[in-house]
């Protein structure tokens, strides 16, 4: 039996049906899924818990406390929900790189 985890990241042009990867060993399975917004994240997390037995969800720093609460409520008390957060300097470095990539001006596809 493996420990099953998921990393969920918000990306302006994400398509969670297309933008998904799986890394696995004999002990660990990590699903990495890109989503456009919290509604997609909730749907993806519910599906991963139901279909893949995900035990732990790690959310990107772009999630608010409200987003985390929605996802935690959607997956239930038996699933760990955490957020990857860095210190202030790290957040600034990441934001600058994201801005350089056009992240904040991207128009989400329908």
MARZASE-112509 format. One record per residue: residue number from 1; residue in three letters; x, y negated, z of N, C-alpha, C, CB in turn. Coordinates in steps of 0.2 Angstrom, whole numbers. Each point is the difference from the previous one (the first is absolute). Glycine has a CB too. Layout:
<atoms>
n; res; nc1; nc2; nc3; cac1; cac2; cac3; cc1; cc2; cc3; cbc1; cbc2; cbc3
NUM; ALA; X; Y; Z; X; Y; Z; X; Y; Z; X; Y; Z
...
</atoms>
This chain:
<atoms>
n; res; nc1; nc2; nc3; cac1; cac2; cac3; cc1; cc2; cc3; cbc1; cbc2; cbc3
1; UNK; 4; 6; 0; -4; -6; 0; 4; -6; 0; -9; 6; 6
2; UNK; 7; -11; -10; 4; -6; 0; -3; -6; 3; 4; 4; -11
3; UNK; 0; -9; 13; -2; -6; 2; -1; -5; -6; 6; 1; 11
4; UNK; -13; -3; -12; -2; -4; -6; -1; -7; 2; -5; 10; -4
5; UNK; 9; -14; 0; -1; -7; 1; -1; -4; -7; 8; 1; 10
6; UNK; -10; -7; -9; -1; -4; -6; 2; -7; 1; -10; 7; -3
7; UNK; 13; -10; -2; 2; -7; 0; -4; -4; -5; 12; 3; 4
8; UNK; -16; -8; -2; -4; -3; -4; 2; -8; -1; -10; 8; 4
9; UNK; 11; -10; -10; 3; -7; -1; -5; -4; -4; 12; 5; 1
10; UNK; -13; -11; 0; -4; -4; -4; 4; -3; -6; -7; -3; 10
11; UNK; 5; 3; -16; 4; -2; -6; -6; -3; -4; 10; 9; 1
12; UNK; -8; -15; -4; -5; -4; -4; -3; 4; -6; 5; -10; 4
13; UNK; -1; 14; -7; -2; 4; -6; -1; 7; 1; 6; -8; -7
14; UNK; -7; 11; 13; 0; 7; 2; -6; 3; -3; 6; -2; 10
15; UNK; -5; 8; -12; -6; 5; -1; 2; 6; 4; -2; -4; -12
16; UNK; -2; 6; 17; 2; 5; 5; -1; 7; -4; -4; -7; 10
17; UNK; 0; 8; -15; 0; 6; -4; 7; 1; -3; -13; -1; -2
18; UNK; 16; -4; -1; 6; 0; -4; 6; 0; 5; -6; -5; -10
19; UNK; 6; 0; 15; 6; -2; 4; 0; 4; 6; 0; -11; -5
20; UNK; 2; 17; 5; 0; 5; 5; 6; 5; -1; -12; -1; 2
21; UNK; 16; 2; 4; 5; 5; 0; 0; 4; 6; 7; -8; -7
22; UNK; -4; 14; 6; 0; 5; 6; 8; 2; 1; -12; 4; -2
23; UNK; 14; -5; 8; 7; 3; 2; -2; 5; 5; 7; -11; -3
24; UNK; -3; 17; 2; -2; 5; 5; 6; 5; 1; -12; -1; -3
25; UNK; 12; 3; 10; 5; 5; 2; -4; 6; 3; 10; -8; 2
26; UNK; -7; 13; 1; -4; 5; 3; -3; -3; 6; 8; 9; -4
27; UNK; -6; -14; 7; -3; -3; 6; -4; -6; -1; 9; 5; 6
28; UNK; -8; -9; -11; -3; -7; -1; -2; -1; -7; 7; -4; 9
29; UNK; -13; 1; -9; -3; -2; -7; -2; -7; 1; -5; 11; -3
30; UNK; 8; -16; -1; -1; -7; 0; -4; -2; -7; 10; -2; 8
31; UNK; -16; 0; -7; -3; -3; -6; 1; -8; 0; -9; 9; 0
32; UNK; 11; -11; -6; 1; -8; 0; -5; -2; -6; 12; 1; 4
33; UNK; -16; -6; -2; -6; -2; -4; 0; -8; 0; -7; 11; 2
34; UNK; 6; -13; -8; 0; -8; -1; -8; -1; -1; 12; -1; -5
35; UNK; -14; -4; 9; -7; -2; -1; 0; -8; -1; -4; 9; 7
36; UNK; -2; -12; -10; 0; -7; -1; -3; -3; 6; -2; 2; -12
37; UNK; -2; 1; 16; -3; -4; 6; -2; 5; 5; -4; -8; -8
38; UNK; 1; 6; 13; -2; 4; 6; -5; 5; -1; 3; -9; 7
39; UNK; -8; 7; -12; -5; 4; -2; 2; 7; -3; -7; -10; -1
40; UNK; 12; 9; -3; 3; 6; -3; 4; 4; 5; 1; -7; -11
41; UNK; 3; 3; 15; 3; 3; 6; -4; 5; 4; 8; -10; 0
42; UNK; -14; 7; 2; -5; 4; 4; -2; 7; -4; -4; -11; 5
43; UNK; 3; 10; -11; -2; 6; -5; 5; 5; 0; -7; -8; -7
44; UNK; 13; 5; 5; 6; 5; 0; 2; 3; 6; 4; -7; -9
45; UNK; -4; 4; 15; 1; 3; 6; -5; 5; 2; 6; -10; 4
46; UNK; -12; 9; -5; -5; 5; 1; 1; 6; -4; -9; -9; 3
47; UNK; 10; 8; -9; 1; 6; -5; 6; 4; 3; -5; -7; -10
48; UNK; 11; 3; 11; 6; 4; 2; -1; 4; 7; 7; -9; -6
49; UNK; -11; 6; 10; -1; 4; 7; -4; 6; -2; 0; -11; 7
50; UNK; -6; 10; -11; -4; 5; -1; 3; 6; -5; -10; -8; 2
51; UNK; 13; 6; -7; 3; 5; -5; 7; 2; 2; -7; -6; -9
52; UNK; 11; 2; 12; 7; 2; 1; 2; 1; 7; 2; -6; -10
53; UNK; -7; 5; 15; 2; 1; 7; 5; -5; 2; -3; 12; -1
54; UNK; 3; -18; -1; 5; -5; 2; -1; -2; 8; 0; -5; -12
55; UNK; 5; 6; 15; 0; -1; 8; 2; -8; 2; 3; 12; 1
56; UNK; 1; -15; -6; 2; -7; 2; 0; -4; -6; 8; 5; 9
57; UNK; -10; -11; -8; 0; -5; -6; 4; -6; 2; -11; 4; -3
58; UNK; 16; -6; -1; 4; -6; 1; -2; -5; -5; 10; 7; 4
59; UNK; -12; -13; -2; -2; -5; -5; 5; -5; -1; -12; 1; 4
60; UNK; 12; -4; -9; 5; -6; -2; -1; -6; 5; 1; 4; -12
61; UNK; 4; -8; 12; -1; -6; 5; -6; -5; -3; 12; 1; 3
62; UNK; -14; 0; -9; -5; -5; -2; -7; 1; 3; 6; 0; -11
63; UNK; -7; 5; 15; -6; 2; 3; -1; -5; 6; 0; 12; -4
64; UNK; -6; -14; 5; -2; -4; 6; -2; 5; 5; -4; -10; -7
65; UNK; 3; 7; 13; -3; 4; 6; -7; 3; -2; 7; -7; 8
66; UNK; -11; 3; -11; -6; 2; -2; 0; 6; -5; -4; -12; 2
67; UNK; 9; 11; -7; 1; 6; -5; 1; 6; 4; 4; -8; -9
68; UNK; 1; 8; 13; 2; 6; 4; -6; 3; 4; 12; -5; 1
69; UNK; -16; 0; 2; -6; 3; 3; -4; 3; -4; 1; -9; 8
70; UNK; -3; 6; -14; -4; 4; -5; 2; 7; -2; -3; -12; -4
71; UNK; 10; 12; 3; 3; 6; -3; -1; 5; 6; 8; -6; -8
72; UNK; -6; 4; 14; 0; 5; 6; -7; 2; 1; 10; -6; 5
73; UNK; -15; 2; -5; -7; 2; 1; -2; 5; -6; -3; -11; 6
74; UNK; 5; 10; -12; -1; 4; -6; 3; 7; 1; -1; -10; -7
75; UNK; 6; 11; 10; 4; 7; 0; -1; 3; 7; 8; -4; -8
76; UNK; -10; 1; 13; -2; 3; 6; 6; 0; 5; -8; 7; -6
77; UNK; 6; -5; 12; 5; 0; 5; 6; 5; 0; -9; -4; 7
78; UNK; 8; 9; -11; 5; 6; 0; 6; -2; -5; -9; 8; 2
79; UNK; 8; -14; -5; 5; -2; -5; 4; -6; 2; -7; 4; -9
80; UNK; 14; -4; 10; 4; -6; 2; 0; -5; -6; 7; 7; 7
81; UNK; -8; -14; -5; 0; -5; -5; 5; -5; 3; -12; 2; -4
82; UNK; 17; -4; 0; 5; -4; 2; 1; -5; -6; 6; 8; 8
83; UNK; -2; -14; -6; 2; -5; -5; 7; -1; 0; -11; -5; 1
84; UNK; 14; 5; -7; 7; -1; 0; 1; -8; 0; 2; 11; -7
85; UNK; 1; -13; 12; 2; -7; 1; 7; -1; 1; -12; -2; 5
86; UNK; 15; -4; -7; 7; -2; 1; 0; -6; 4; 4; 6; -11
87; UNK; 2; -8; 13; 1; -6; 3; -1; -6; -5; 8; 5; 8
88; UNK; -8; -11; -5; -2; -6; -4; 5; -1; -6; -4; -5; 10
89; UNK; 11; 6; -9; 5; 0; -5; -2; 5; -6; 9; -4; 8
90; UNK; -10; 10; -6; -2; 5; -5; -6; -2; -4; 5; 9; 8
91; UNK; -10; -11; -4; -6; -2; -4; 1; -6; -5; -7; 4; 10
92; UNK; 11; -8; -8; 2; -6; -5; 4; 3; -6; 0; -8; 10
93; UNK; 4; 12; -9; 4; 3; -5; -4; 4; -5; 10; 1; 8
94; UNK; -15; 3; -5; -5; 4; -4; -4; -5; -4; 1; 10; 8
95; UNK; -4; -15; -5; -5; -5; -3; 4; -3; -6; -6; -2; 11
96; UNK; 12; 0; -10; 4; -3; -5; 1; 4; -6; 6; -7; 8
97; UNK; -5; 13; -7; 1; 5; -5; -6; 2; -4; 9; 5; 6
98; UNK; -15; -5; -2; -6; 1; -3; -2; -6; -4; -4; 7; 9
99; UNK; 5; -13; -7; -2; -6; -4; 4; 0; -6; -2; -6; 11
100; UNK; 9; 7; -11; 4; 0; -6; -3; 5; -5; 10; -3; 7
101; UNK; -13; 9; -5; -3; 5; -4; -6; -2; -3; 6; 9; 6
102; UNK; -9; -15; -4; -7; -2; -2; -6; 3; 4; 6; -2; -11
103; UNK; -4; 5; 16; -5; 4; 4; -6; -4; 2; 9; 6; 5
104; UNK; -8; -13; -3; -6; -4; 3; -4; -3; -6; 7; -2; 11
105; UNK; -4; 2; -17; -3; -4; -5; -4; 6; -5; 8; -10; 1
106; UNK; -6; 16; 1; -3; 5; -4; -8; 0; 0; 10; 7; 2
107; UNK; -13; -5; -8; -7; 0; 0; -2; 8; 0; -1; -11; -7
108; UNK; -2; 13; 12; -2; 7; 1; -5; 2; -6; 1; -1; 12
109; UNK; 1; 7; -15; -4; 2; -5; -7; 3; 2; 10; 3; -6
110; UNK; -15; -3; 2; -7; 2; 2; 0; 7; 2; -5; -9; -7
</atoms>
